[in-house]
Amino acid sequence: MADLRGKTLFITGASRGIGLAIALRAAEDGANIAVVAKTKEPHPKLPGTIHTAAAAIEAAGGRALALACDIRFEDDVEQAVERTVAAFGGIDVCVNNASAIALTPTLQTNLKRFDLMLSVNVRGTFLCSQKTIPYLRRAANPHILNLSPPLDMNPKWFAPHVAYSIAKFGMSLCTLGMAEEFKADGIAVNSLWPVSTIDTAAIRNLLGGERVARMSRHPSILADAAYVILTRPARECSGNFYIDEELLREEGVTDFSRYAAVPDEQLARDFFVPDEFFERVPSGVGTRR
């Protein structure tokens, strides 16, 4: 089976949460990880820094490069890409995981927060993809993976928080367009999204606190799903909008209890999961939180 040994992954938002989980799974194979994030010093409300993440990656068996980078800015991203290539000789995978969130309705959405979400989620995804593509073209099995939802234009996903939905679906539009644009180059471009809420700092600090964290899954479910995607042949696997549980079921996983933050707790559905998913998949994930 294919693995990620010796591959170089450029992962945004890799200092904690889902990005770090994806990095640690790749590190088990001996992958090289560019830890691309803003947090250089400990934050009072957020766990982890680029340095603690790099140490964890190396302890797991990988090689790490801690890169302080604000993906909103072209110079920062260019320097991060150049340092990654200088350290590891190229880039095989770009994971666009970094994201900003504010679940506010239109009249309560601060324009500074609106700009932040569009700048991080859409501009950042586009920019990091753009700057890594010249190196991905040279890679043996190049992948871009966006942590963004399936494209579903149901108004219910937009009405409560138009700005955030635009920002997340903007990432998915990058998947749709770039998959077709770079098909001839053999670069796979896919999206991955969780069916359940994921126990991260965003859940604990912004989206329901401890109650919803208990109804969530560990980031490791997305790490395992991402690993499946990133080890598939790029020319045979592009333009897809994967949902973590469905993908892992296709790989033969039947017991999802190991991913639960709290065993036997009713799981909460994440945003943006199409209703059709629950008609296809016998998921144990419950109703919206």
Phi and psi in degrees as GROMACS dihedral restraints (atoms count N, CA, C in turn):
[ dihedral_restraints ]
;  ai    aj    ak    al  type     phi  dphi    fc
    3     4     5     6     1   -68.0    20    10
    4     5     6     7     1   150.4    20    10
    6     7     8     9     1  -141.2    20    10
    7     8     9    10     1  -170.9    20    10
    9    10    11    12     1  -109.8    20    10
   10    11    12    13     1    17.7    20    10
   12    13    14    15     1   -60.0    20    10
   13    14    15    16     1   126.9    20    10
   15    16    17    18     1    76.9    20    10
   16    17    18    19     1    -4.4    20    10
   18    19    20    21     1   -78.2    20    10
   19    20    21    22     1   152.2    20    10
   21    22    23    24     1  -111.2    20    10
   22    23    24    25     1   123.1    20    10
   24    25    26    27     1  -111.9    20    10
   25    26    27    28     1   128.0    20    10
   27    28    29    30     1  -101.5    20    10
   28    29    30    31     1   105.7    20    10
   30    31    32    33     1  -118.6    20    10
   31    32    33    34     1   118.8    20    10
   33    34    35    36     1   -84.3    20    10
   34    35    36    37     1   148.5    20    10
   36    37    38    39     1    64.2    20    10
   37    38    39    40     1    34.9    20    10
   39    40    41    42     1   -91.7    20    10
   40    41    42    43     1     7.7    20    10
   42    43    44    45     1   -80.3    20    10
   43    44    45    46     1   -12.8    20    10
   45    46    47    48     1  -162.7    20    10
   46    47    48    49     1   174.2    20    10
   48    49    50    51     1    58.5    20    10
   49    50    51    52     1  -136.0    20    10
   51    52    53    54     1   -65.1    20    10
   52    53    54    55     1   -42.5    20    10
   54    55    56    57     1   -60.5    20    10
   55    56    57    58     1   -43.6    20    10
   57    58    59    60     1   -66.4    20    10
   58    59    60    61     1   -39.7    20    10
   60    61    62    63     1   -61.3    20    10
   61    62    63    64     1   -42.6    20    10
   63    64    65    66     1   -63.0    20    10
   64    65    66    67     1   -41.2    20    10
   66    67    68    69     1   -63.4    20    10
   67    68    69    70     1   -43.2    20    10
   69    70    71    72     1   -66.7    20    10
   70    71    72    73     1   -36.3    20    10
   72    73    74    75     1   -65.3    20    10
   73    74    75    76     1   -41.7    20    10
   75    76    77    78     1   -67.2    20    10
   76    77    78    79     1   -34.4    20    10
   78    79    80    81     1   -63.0    20    10
   79    80    81    82     1   -28.4    20    10
   81    82    83    84     1   -60.3    20    10
   82    83    84    85     1   -26.6    20    10
   84    85    86    87     1   -87.2    20    10
   85    86    87    88     1    -8.2    20    10
   87    88    89    90     1    89.7    20    10
   88    89    90    91     1    30.5    20    10
   90    91    92    93     1   -77.5    20    10
   91    92    93    94     1   161.1    20    10
   93    94    95    96     1   -96.7    20    10
   94    95    96    97     1   132.1    20    10
   96    97    98    99     1  -124.4    20    10
   97    98    99   100     1   122.6    20    10
   99   100   101   102     1   -88.2    20    10
  100   101   102   103     1   112.3    20    10
  102   103   104   105     1   -87.2    20    10
  103   104   105   106     1   100.0    20    10
  105   106   107   108     1  -105.6    20    10
  106   107   108   109     1   106.9    20    10
  108   109   110   111     1  -162.6    20    10
  109   110   111   112     1   170.0    20    10
  111   112   113   114     1   -89.3    20    10
  112   113   114   115     1   -25.6    20    10
  114   115   116   117     1   -78.3    20    10
  115   116   117   118     1   104.8    20    10
  117   118   119   120     1   -95.6    20    10
  118   119   120   121     1   -35.1    20    10
  120   121   122   123     1  -114.5    20    10
  121   122   123   124     1   152.2    20    10
  123   124   125   126     1   -54.2    20    10
  124   125   126   127     1   139.1    20    10
  126   127   128   129     1  -104.9    20    10
  127   128   129   130     1   139.6    20    10
  129   130   131   132     1   -62.7    20    10
  130   131   132   133     1   -25.5    20    10
  132   133   134   135     1  -116.5    20    10
  133   134   135   136     1    -5.3    20    10
  135   136   137   138     1  -124.1    20    10
  136   137   138   139     1   131.4    20    10
  138   139   140   141     1   -77.4    20    10
  139   140   141   142     1   146.2    20    10
  141   142   143   144     1    84.5    20    10
  142   143   144   145     1   151.8    20    10
  144   145   146   147     1  -133.3    20    10
  145   146   147   148     1   174.8    20    10
  147   148   149   150     1   -61.1    20    10
  148   149   150   151     1   -28.5    20    10
  150   151   152   153     1   -79.2    20    10
  151   152   153   154     1   -41.6    20    10
  153   154   155   156     1   -67.6    20    10
  154   155   156   157     1   -35.4    20    10
  156   157   158   159     1   -64.3    20    10
  157   158   159   160     1   -44.8    20    10
  159   160   161   162     1   -60.5    20    10
  160   161   162   163     1   -40.5    20    10
  162   163   164   165     1   -64.2    20    10
  163   164   165   166     1   -41.3    20    10
  165   166   167   168     1   -66.0    20    10
  166   167   168   169     1   -39.2    20    10
  168   169   170   171     1   -63.0    20    10
  169   170   171   172     1   -44.3    20    10
  171   172   173   174     1   -68.3    20    10
  172   173   174   175     1   -35.6    20    10
  174   175   176   177     1   -65.3    20    10
  175   176   177   178     1   -28.5    20    10
  177   178   179   180     1   -82.6    20    10
  178   179   180   181     1    -6.8    20    10
  180   181   182   183     1   114.8    20    10
  181   182   183   184     1     0.3    20    10
  183   184   185   186     1  -100.6    20    10
  184   185   186   187     1  -179.3    20    10
  186   187   188   189     1  -112.3    20    10
  187   188   189   190     1   139.7    20    10
  189   190   191   192     1  -130.6    20    10
  190   191   192   193     1   148.5    20    10
  192   193   194   195     1  -129.8    20    10
  193   194   195   196     1   113.7    20    10
  195   196   197   198     1   -82.7    20    10
  196   197   198   199     1   119.3    20    10
  198   199   200   201     1  -125.8    20    10
  199   200   201   202     1   107.7    20    10
  201   202   203   204     1   -72.2    20    10
  202   203   204   205     1   117.4    20    10
  204   205   206   207     1  -153.0    20    10
  205   206   207   208     1   131.9    20    10
  207   208   209   210     1  -101.6    20    10
  208   209   210   211     1   108.2    20    10
  210   211   212   213     1   -70.3    20    10
  211   212   213   214     1    -1.0    20    10
  213   214   215   216     1   -75.4    20    10
  214   215   216   217     1   -17.7    20    10
  216   217   218   219     1  -114.3    20    10
  217   218   219   220     1   128.0    20    10
  219   220   221   222     1   -59.3    20    10
  220   221   222   223     1   -44.1    20    10
  222   223   224   225     1   -60.9    20    10
  223   224   225   226     1   -41.6    20    10
  225   226   227   228     1   -60.8    20    10
  226   227   228   229     1   -46.4    20    10
  228   229   230   231     1   -67.8    20    10
  229   230   231   232     1   -42.8    20    10
  231   232   233   234     1   -58.5    20    10
  232   233   234   235     1   -44.5    20    10
  234   235   236   237     1   -65.4    20    10
  235   236   237   238     1   -40.0    20    10
  237   238   239   240     1   -64.3    20    10
  238   239   240   241     1   -42.1    20    10
  240   241   242   243     1   -64.3    20    10
  241   242   243   244     1   -45.5    20    10
  243   244   245   246     1   -62.0    20    10
  244   245   246   247     1   -41.9    20    10
  246   247   248   249     1   -66.9    20    10
  247   248   249   250     1   -36.5    20    10
  249   250   251   252     1   -62.9    20    10
  250   251   252   253     1   -46.6    20    10
  252   253   254   255     1   -65.8    20    10
  253   254   255   256     1   -39.5    20    10
  255   256   257   258     1   -63.9    20    10
  256   257   258   259     1   -37.1    20    10
  258   259   260   261     1   -78.4    20    10
  259   260   261   262     1   -38.9    20    10
  261   262   263   264     1  -119.2    20    10
  262   263   264   265     1    -4.9    20    10
  264   265   266   267     1    89.8    20    10
  265   266   267   268     1    -2.9    20    10
  267   268   269   270     1   166.1    20    10
  268   269   270   271     1  -173.5    20    10
  270   271   272   273     1  -137.9    20    10
  271   272   273   274     1   128.8    20    10
  273   274   275   276     1  -102.8    20    10
  274   275   276   277     1   -28.0    20    10
  276   277   278   279     1  -143.2    20    10
  277   278   279   280     1   136.1    20    10
  279   280   281   282     1  -117.6    20    10
  280   281   282   283     1   119.9    20    10
  282   283   284   285     1  -109.7    20    10
  283   284   285   286     1   112.9    20    10
  285   286   287   288     1   -93.4    20    10
  286   287   288   289     1    91.8    20    10
  288   289   290   291     1  -107.6    20    10
  289   290   291   292     1   -31.7    20    10
  291   292   293   294     1   -56.9    20    10
  292   293   294   295     1   139.5    20    10
  294   295   296   297     1  -157.9    20    10
  295   296   297   298     1   148.7    20    10
  297   298   299   300     1  -115.6    20    10
  298   299   300   301     1   151.3    20    10
  300   301   302   303     1  -142.1    20    10
  301   302   303   304     1   143.3    20    10
  303   304   305   306     1  -155.0    20    10
  304   305   306   307     1   111.9    20    10
  306   307   308   309     1   -90.5    20    10
  307   308   309   310     1    62.8    20    10
  309   310   311   312     1  -113.5    20    10
  310   311   312   313     1   145.0    20    10
  312   313   314   315     1   -71.6    20    10
  313   314   315   316     1   171.1    20    10
  315   316   317   318     1   -54.2    20    10
  316   317   318   319     1   -50.4    20    10
  318   319   320   321     1   -71.8    20    10
  319   320   321   322     1   -17.4    20    10
  321   322   323   324     1  -103.1    20    10
  322   323   324   325     1     7.7    20    10
  324   325   326   327     1   -90.3    20    10
  325   326   327   328     1   112.9    20    10
  327   328   329   330     1   -66.0    20    10
  328   329   330   331     1   133.5    20    10
  330   331   332   333     1   -65.9    20    10
  331   332   333   334     1   -26.4    20    10
  333   334   335   336     1   -64.9    20    10
  334   335   336   337     1   -40.8    20    10
  336   337   338   339     1   -70.6    20    10
  337   338   339   340     1   -38.0    20    10
  339   340   341   342     1   -57.1    20    10
  340   341   342   343     1   -49.5    20    10
  342   343   344   345     1   -62.3    20    10
  343   344   345   346     1   -38.2    20    10
  345   346   347   348     1   -62.1    20    10
  346   347   348   349     1   -46.5    20    10
  348   349   350   351     1   -63.1    20    10
  349   350   351   352     1   -44.2    20    10
  351   352   353   354     1   -67.1    20    10
  352   353   354   355     1   -37.5    20    10
  354   355   356   357     1   -69.8    20    10
  355   356   357   358     1   -43.4    20    10
  357   358   359   360     1   -76.5    20    10
  358   359   360   361     1   -52.3    20    10
  360   361   362   363     1   -71.6    20    10
  361   362   363   364     1   -51.8    20    10
  363   364   365   366     1   -89.4    20    10
  364   365   366   367     1   -57.9    20    10
  366   367   368   369     1   -59.8    20    10
  367   368   369   370     1   -44.5    20    10
  369   370   371   372     1   -61.7    20    10
  370   371   372   373     1   -43.8    20    10
  372   373   374   375     1   -62.5    20    10
  373   374   375   376     1   -47.0    20    10
  375   376   377   378     1   -62.1    20    10
  376   377   378   379     1   -46.0    20    10
  378   379   380   381     1   -65.8    20    10
  379   380   381   382     1   -46.7    20    10
  381   382   383   384     1   -66.0    20    10
  382   383   384   385     1   -37.3    20    10
  384   385   386   387     1   -63.6    20    10
  385   386   387   388     1   -48.7    20    10
  387   388   389   390     1   -56.9    20    10
  388   389   390   391     1   -44.5    20    10
  390   391   392   393     1   -77.7    20    10
  391   392   393   394     1   -23.0    20    10
  393   394   395   396     1   -91.2    20    10
  394   395   396   397     1   -19.7    20    10
  396   397   398   399     1   -57.7    20    10
  397   398   399   400     1   -40.6    20    10
  399   400   401   402     1   -57.0    20    10
  400   401   402   403     1   -31.5    20    10
  402   403   404   405     1   -85.3    20    10
  403   404   405   406     1   -34.7    20    10
  405   406   407   408     1   -61.2    20    10
  406   407   408   409     1   -34.7    20    10
  408   409   410   411     1   -59.1    20    10
  409   410   411   412     1   -25.9    20    10
  411   412   413   414     1   -92.3    20    10
  412   413   414   415     1    -8.5    20    10
  414   415   416   417     1   -80.4    20    10
  415   416   417   418     1   156.2    20    10
  417   418   419   420     1   -73.9    20    10
  418   419   420   421     1   -34.6    20    10
  420   421   422   423     1  -143.7    20    10
  421   422   423   424     1    71.5    20    10
  423   424   425   426     1   -79.7    20    10
  424   425   426   427     1   138.3    20    10
  426   427   428   429     1  -135.6    20    10
  427   428   429   430     1   142.3    20    10
  429   430   431   432     1  -115.6    20    10
  430   431   432   433     1   129.5    20    10
  432   433   434   435     1  -125.6    20    10
  433   434   435   436     1   121.4    20    10
  435   436   437   438     1  -105.0    20    10
  436   437   438   439     1   130.3    20    10
  438   439   440   441     1   -84.6    20    10
  439   440   441   442     1    83.5    20    10
  441   442   443   444     1  -150.4    20    10
  442   443   444   445     1   158.9    20    10
  444   445   446   447     1   -82.5    20    10
  445   446   447   448     1   164.2    20    10
  447   448   449   450     1   -59.8    20    10
  448   449   450   451     1   143.4    20    10
  450   451   452   453     1   -70.7    20    10
  451   452   453   454     1   113.8    20    10
  453   454   455   456     1  -142.4    20    10
  454   455   456   457     1   110.1    20    10
  456   457   458   459     1   -87.3    20    10
  457   458   459   460     1    25.4    20    10
  459   460   461   462     1   -64.5    20    10
  460   461   462   463     1   125.3    20    10
  462   463   464   465     1   -57.6    20    10
  463   464   465   466     1   -22.9    20    10
  465   466   467   468     1   -64.1    20    10
  466   467   468   469     1   -22.2    20    10
  468   469   470   471     1   -82.0    20    10
  469   470   471   472     1   -13.4    20    10
  471   472   473   474     1  -106.0    20    10
  472   473   474   475     1   -40.0    20    10
  474   475   476   477     1   -54.8    20    10
  475   476   477   478     1   -43.0    20    10
  477   478   479   480     1   -74.0    20    10
  478   479   480   481     1   -24.1    20    10
  480   481   482   483     1  -157.6    20    10
  481   482   483   484     1    72.1    20    10
  483   484   485   486     1   -54.7    20    10
  484   485   486   487     1   -46.5    20    10
  486   487   488   489     1   -62.8    20    10
  487   488   489   490     1   -48.0    20    10
  489   490   491   492     1   -63.4    20    10
  490   491   492   493     1   -40.6    20    10
  492   493   494   495     1   -64.1    20    10
  493   494   495   496     1   -41.9    20    10
  495   496   497   498     1   -57.4    20    10
  496   497   498   499     1   -43.4    20    10
  498   499   500   501     1   -66.0    20    10
  499   500   501   502     1   -43.1    20    10
  501   502   503   504     1   -73.1    20    10
  502   503   504   505     1   -42.7    20    10
  504   505   506   507     1   -70.2    20    10
  505   506   507   508     1   -22.8    20    10
  507   508   509   510     1   -62.3    20    10
  508   509   510   511     1   -38.3    20    10
  510   511   512   513     1   -62.6    20    10
  511   512   513   514     1   -40.4    20    10
  513   514   515   516     1   -67.7    20    10
  514   515   516   517     1   -33.5    20    10
  516   517   518   519     1   -66.4    20    10
  517   518   519   520     1   -30.8    20    10
  519   520   521   522     1   -61.5    20    10
  520   521   522   523     1   -41.1    20    10
  522   523   524   525     1   -60.2    20    10
  523   524   525   526     1   -50.6    20    10
  525   526   527   528     1   -57.6    20    10
  526   527   528   529     1   -49.5    20    10
  528   529   530   531     1   -73.8    20    10
  529   530   531   532     1   -44.9    20    10
  531   532   533   534     1   -70.9    20    10
  532   533   534   535     1   -30.8    20    10
  534   535   536   537     1   -58.6    20    10
  535   536   537   538     1   -41.5    20    10
  537   538   539   540     1   -77.0    20    10
  538   539   540   541     1   -40.6    20    10
  540   541   542   543     1   -62.6    20    10
  541   542   543   544     1   -38.0    20    10
  543   544   545   546     1  -108.6    20    10
  544   545   546   547     1    19.4    20    10
  546   547   548   549     1   -58.5    20    10
  547   548   549   550     1   -45.2    20    10
  549   550   551   552     1   -65.5    20    10
  550   551   552   553     1   -23.9    20    10
  552   553   554   555     1   -82.2    20    10
  553   554   555   556     1    -8.5    20    10
  555   556   557   558     1    76.1    20    10
  556   557   558   559     1    19.5    20    10
  558   559   560   561     1   -91.7    20    10
  559   560   561   562     1   119.2    20    10
  561   562   563   564     1   -78.3    20    10
  562   563   564   565     1   134.4    20    10
  564   565   566   567     1  -129.5    20    10
  565   566   567   568     1   117.0    20    10
  567   568   569   570     1  -136.6    20    10
  568   569   570   571     1   162.8    20    10
  570   571   572   573     1  -116.0    20    10
  571   572   573   574     1   151.2    20    10
  573   574   575   576     1  -134.9    20    10
  574   575   576   577     1   138.6    20    10
  576   577   578   579     1  -146.2    20    10
  577   578   579   580     1   145.2    20    10
  579   580   581   582     1   -86.2    20    10
  580   581   582   583     1   144.9    20    10
  582   583   584   585     1   -78.1    20    10
  583   584   585   586     1   -30.1    20    10
  585   586   587   588     1  -106.4    20    10
  586   587   588   589     1   165.9    20    10
  588   589   590   591     1   -66.2    20    10
  589   590   591   592     1   152.8    20    10
  591   592   593   594     1  -116.5    20    10
  592   593   594   595     1   135.0    20    10
  594   595   596   597     1   -72.7    20    10
  595   596   597   598     1    93.0    20    10
  597   598   599   600     1  -131.6    20    10
  598   599   600   601     1   176.3    20    10
  600   601   602   603     1   -61.3    20    10
  601   602   603   604     1   -33.8    20    10
  603   604   605   606     1   -62.2    20    10
  604   605   606   607     1   -42.1    20    10
  606   607   608   609     1   -64.2    20    10
  607   608   609   610     1   -46.4    20    10
  609   610   611   612     1   -70.8    20    10
  610   611   612   613     1   -33.9    20    10
  612   613   614   615     1   -96.4    20    10
  613   614   615   616     1   -25.8    20    10
  615   616   617   618     1  -126.5    20    10
  616   617   618   619     1   -29.1    20    10
  618   619   620   621     1  -120.7    20    10
  619   620   621   622     1    38.4    20    10
  621   622   623   624     1   126.1    20    10
  622   623   624   625     1   -12.2    20    10
  624   625   626   627     1    68.2    20    10
  625   626   627   628     1  -151.4    20    10
  627   628   629   630     1   -61.3    20    10
  628   629   630   631     1   -35.1    20    10
  630   631   632   633     1   -60.6    20    10
  631   632   633   634     1   -48.8    20    10
  633   634   635   636     1   -74.8    20    10
  634   635   636   637     1   -31.9    20    10
  636   637   638   639     1   -58.5    20    10
  637   638   639   640     1   -37.9    20    10
  639   640   641   642     1   -67.2    20    10
  640   641   642   643     1   -25.0    20    10
  642   643   644   645     1   -95.8    20    10
  643   644   645   646     1    19.8    20    10
  645   646   647   648     1  -116.1    20    10
  646   647   648   649     1   172.2    20    10
  648   649   650   651     1  -105.6    20    10
  649   650   651   652     1   160.4    20    10
  651   652   653   654     1   -70.1    20    10
  652   653   654   655     1   151.5    20    10
  654   655   656   657     1   -58.1    20    10
  655   656   657   658     1   -17.5    20    10
  657   658   659   660     1   -60.9    20    10
  658   659   660   661     1   -24.5    20    10
  660   661   662   663     1   -66.9    20    10
  661   662   663   664     1   -37.9    20    10
  663   664   665   666     1   -73.0    20    10
  664   665   666   667     1   -32.8    20    10
  666   667   668   669     1   -63.1    20    10
  667   668   669   670     1   -43.8    20    10
  669   670   671   672     1   -66.4    20    10
  670   671   672   673     1   -39.6    20    10
  672   673   674   675     1   -67.5    20    10
  673   674   675   676     1   -41.9    20    10
  675   676   677   678     1   -61.4    20    10
  676   677   678   679     1   -40.2    20    10
  678   679   680   681     1   -59.4    20    10
  679   680   681   682     1   -41.7    20    10
  681   682   683   684     1   -59.2    20    10
  682   683   684   685     1   -46.6    20    10
  684   685   686   687     1   -64.1    20    10
  685   686   687   688     1   -48.2    20    10
  687   688   689   690     1   -72.3    20    10
  688   689   690   691     1   -14.1    20    10
  690   691   692   693     1  -100.8    20    10
  691   692   693   694     1     2.2    20    10
  693   694   695   696     1   -82.5    20    10
  694   695   696   697     1   154.0    20    10
  696   697   698   699     1   -61.4    20    10
  697   698   699   700     1   123.7    20    10
  699   700   701   702     1   -59.7    20    10
  700   701   702   703     1   -37.3    20    10
  702   703   704   705     1   -72.2    20    10
  703   704   705   706     1   -12.3    20    10
  705   706   707   708     1  -109.9    20    10
  706   707   708   709     1     6.5    20    10
  708   709   710   711     1  -148.1    20    10
  709   710   711   712     1    80.4    20    10
  711   712   713   714     1  -149.9    20    10
  712   713   714   715     1   151.7    20    10
  714   715   716   717     1    77.7    20    10
  715   716   717   718     1    21.9    20    10
  717   718   719   720     1  -101.9    20    10
  718   719   720   721     1   150.7    20    10
  720   721   722   723     1  -117.6    20    10
  721   722   723   724     1    88.6    20    10
  723   724   725   726     1   -82.5    20    10
  724   725   726   727     1   145.4    20    10
  726   727   728   729     1  -110.8    20    10
  727   728   729   730     1   131.7    20    10
  729   730   731   732     1   -51.4    20    10
  730   731   732   733     1   -52.5    20    10
  732   733   734   735     1   -65.0    20    10
  733   734   735   736     1   -41.7    20    10
  735   736   737   738     1   -62.0    20    10
  736   737   738   739     1   -43.2    20    10
  738   739   740   741     1   -62.8    20    10
  739   740   741   742     1   -45.2    20    10
  741   742   743   744     1   -69.0    20    10
  742   743   744   745     1   -33.2    20    10
  744   745   746   747     1   -62.7    20    10
  745   746   747   748     1   -38.6    20    10
  747   748   749   750     1   -63.2    20    10
  748   749   750   751     1   -26.0    20    10
  750   751   752   753     1   -87.9    20    10
  751   752   753   754     1     2.7    20    10
  753   754   755   756     1   100.0    20    10
  754   755   756   757     1     2.7    20    10
  756   757   758   759     1   -75.5    20    10
  757   758   759   760     1   128.3    20    10
  759   760   761   762     1  -121.0    20    10
  760   761   762   763     1   -23.9    20    10
  762   763   764   765     1  -104.2    20    10
  763   764   765   766     1   108.5    20    10
  765   766   767   768     1  -102.3    20    10
  766   767   768   769     1     6.8    20    10
  768   769   770   771     1   -64.6    20    10
  769   770   771   772     1   -28.2    20    10
  771   772   773   774     1   -68.2    20    10
  772   773   774   775     1   -16.8    20    10
  774   775   776   777     1   -89.7    20    10
  775   776   777   778     1    -9.6    20    10
  777   778   779   780     1   -71.3    20    10
  778   779   780   781     1   134.2    20    10
  780   781   782   783     1   -63.4    20    10
  781   782   783   784     1   -39.4    20    10
  783   784   785   786     1  -130.7    20    10
  784   785   786   787     1   118.3    20    10
  786   787   788   789     1   -55.2    20    10
  787   788   789   790     1   137.7    20    10
  789   790   791   792     1    69.9    20    10
  790   791   792   793     1     4.1    20    10
  792   793   794   795     1   -77.3    20    10
  793   794   795   796     1   140.2    20    10
  795   796   797   798     1   -63.3    20    10
  796   797   798   799     1   128.1    20    10
  798   799   800   801     1   -84.6    20    10
  799   800   801   802     1   144.5    20    10
  801   802   803   804     1   -95.4    20    10
  802   803   804   805     1   138.0    20    10
  804   805   806   807     1   -71.9    20    10
  805   806   807   808     1   145.1    20    10
  807   808   809   810     1   -81.8    20    10
  808   809   810   811     1   169.3    20    10
  810   811   812   813     1   -67.1    20    10
  811   812   813   814     1   159.3    20    10
  813   814   815   816     1    70.9    20    10
  814   815   816   817     1     8.9    20    10
  816   817   818   819     1   -84.1    20    10
  817   818   819   820     1   117.9    20    10
  819   820   821   822     1   -60.6    20    10
  820   821   822   823     1   145.3    20    10
  822   823   824   825     1   -57.6    20    10
  823   824   825   826     1   -31.5    20    10
  825   826   827   828     1   -62.4    20    10
  826   827   828   829     1   -26.0    20    10
  828   829   830   831     1   -57.6    20    10
  829   830   831   832     1   -43.3    20    10
  831   832   833   834     1   -74.8    20    10
  832   833   834   835     1   -13.7    20    10
  834   835   836   837     1   -82.1    20    10
  835   836   837   838     1   -26.0    20    10
  837   838   839   840     1   -89.7    20    10
  838   839   840   841     1   -35.0    20    10
  840   841   842   843     1  -120.1    20    10
  841   842   843   844     1   128.9    20    10
  843   844   845   846     1   -78.6    20    10
  844   845   846   847     1    62.2    20    10
  846   847   848   849     1   -74.3    20    10
  847   848   849   850     1   149.5    20    10
  849   850   851   852     1   -90.6    20    10
  850   851   852   853     1     6.5    20    10
  852   853   854   855     1   -77.2    20    10
  853   854   855   856     1   136.4    20    10
  855   856   857   858     1   -88.0    20    10
  856   857   858   859     1  -151.1    20    10
  858   859   860   861     1   -82.4    20    10
  859   860   861   862     1   174.3    20    10
  861   862   863   864     1   -60.4    20    10
  862   863   864   865     1   146.9    20    10
